[in-house]
Amino acid sequence: MKLKSLIIAVAAMGSAVSLVAAEKIVGGPKGGRLLEADGPKAEFFVTKERKVEITFYDAALKPVAPGEQVVAVTAEPKSGRAKVDLEKTATGFVSKTPLPEG
């Protein structure tokens, strides 16, 4: 009976691991996190200067104008939440200042 329970437990764990592996995170063209929603896809990317870039892409991952899209970014360093001010670019948004430390 113990062997049967052990086999069932191992099989369940194997199934759980394979399900997690199937949820592969897809990176964007710049190497950031690709966010999928209705309409264009958006890539969240942090530059070497610690600035946030949000770039919009069509289905073929070609950059497109943001149109009427609205973006809000909030950083949460140890000192507390901080709104990140963004400015519009030809293909998305970029933060005006670097992300806060921490």
Helices and strands as residue ranges (DSSP letters): H 2-22, E 33-35, E 41-46, E 52-57, E 73-75, E 82-84, E 86-88, E 92-95
